[in-house]
Amino acid sequence: MGGRTLRANLMEPLIDVNSIHYRQDAVENLIDDEKLMFQIQTILLHFTDVERIILACIQENPSRTVTAAEKRITMINQLRRILDILPTLQQALEQSTCELLKNLCS
């Protein structure tokens, strides 16, 4: 998870100084509050490839096979699990003293 985002950030790094400082504050907050960092890390382990799941759920598939239906059901169940854990992630992020992490909740 996050491979595409990491690649995008490496290929097009931030140039806005304020954005850089917000990210630095977020990293510092997570380093200073290890309990919060591990809590968020544990929650994020439940997030599989969200983009792939959403695409699979919304793409029209002309195939009407049992296998295609099973795959779609699996993707919908994975999406449901992700949606179920979002409130837990929100609660963890709201504990942060960092504005960037708190703003992820809104």
C-alpha positions in Angstrom: 0.0 0.0 0.0 1.2 3.5 -0.8 3.7 2.5 -3.5 2.0 4.8 -6.1 1.8 7.7 -3.7 5.5 7.3 -2.7 6.5 7.2 -6.4 4.4 10.3 -7.1 6.0 12.1 -4.2 9.5 11.2 -5.3 8.8 12.2 -8.9 7.1 15.5 -8.0 8.3 16.5 -4.5 6.7 19.4 -2.6 8.0 22.8 -3.4 5.6 24.8 -1.1 7.5 25.5 2.1 4.3 25.5 4.3 3.3 22.1 3.0 6.8 20.8 3.7 6.6 22.2 7.3 3.2 20.6 7.8 4.6 17.2 6.8 7.6 17.7 9.0 5.4 18.5 11.9 3.3 15.3 11.2 6.5 13.2 11.1 7.8 14.8 14.3 4.5 14.2 16.0 4.5 10.5 15.1 8.1 10.1 16.2 7.4 11.8 19.6 4.2 9.8 20.2 5.2 6.2 19.5 1.9 4.9 20.9 -0.1 6.9 18.3 2.3 6.0 15.5 2.0 2.2 16.2 -1.8 2.6 16.7 -2.1 4.2 13.2 0.3 1.7 11.7 -1.7 -1.2 13.0 -5.0 0.3 11.6 -3.4 1.0 8.2 -2.4 -2.7 7.9 -6.1 -3.4 7.4 -6.1 -1.2 4.4 -5.4 -3.1 1.3 -5.0 -1.6 -2.2 -7.9 0.8 -1.9 -7.6 2.2 -5.4 -7.7 -1.3 -6.9 -10.7 -2.3 -4.8 -12.7 0.8 -5.7 -11.9 0.4 -9.4 -12.9 -3.2 -9.3 -16.2 -2.3 -7.7 -17.1 0.4 -10.2 -15.8 -1.0 -13.4 -18.3 -2.6 -15.7 -17.3 -6.2 -16.4 -19.1 -7.8 -19.3 -18.1 -11.2 -18.1 -21.0 -12.9 -16.4 -19.1 -15.9 -15.1 -19.3 -17.2 -11.6 -15.6 -16.5 -11.1 -16.1 -12.8 -12.1 -19.0 -12.5 -9.7 -17.0 -14.1 -6.9 -14.2 -11.7 -7.5 -16.5 -8.7 -7.4 -18.1 -9.9 -4.2 -14.6 -10.3 -2.6 -13.8 -6.8 -3.6 -17.0 -5.4 -2.2 -16.3 -7.3 1.1 -12.8 -5.8 1.2 -14.3 -2.3 0.7 -16.8 -2.9 3.5 -14.0 -3.9 5.9 -12.1 -0.7 5.0 -15.2 1.4 5.5 -15.8 -0.3 8.9 -12.3 0.5 10.2 -12.4 4.2 9.1 -14.0 5.4 12.4 -11.1 3.8 14.3 -8.6 5.5 12.1 -10.4 8.8 12.5 -10.3 8.5 16.3 -6.6 7.8 16.3 -5.8 10.7 14.0 -7.9 13.1 16.2 -5.6 12.2 19.1 -2.7 13.8 17.3 -1.4 17.3 18.2 -0.5 17.9 14.6 -2.9 19.9 12.4 -2.1 17.9 9.3 -3.1 14.6 10.8 -6.2 16.1 12.4 -7.2 17.6 9.1 -7.1 14.2 7.4 -10.3 13.4 9.4 -12.3 16.2 7.8 
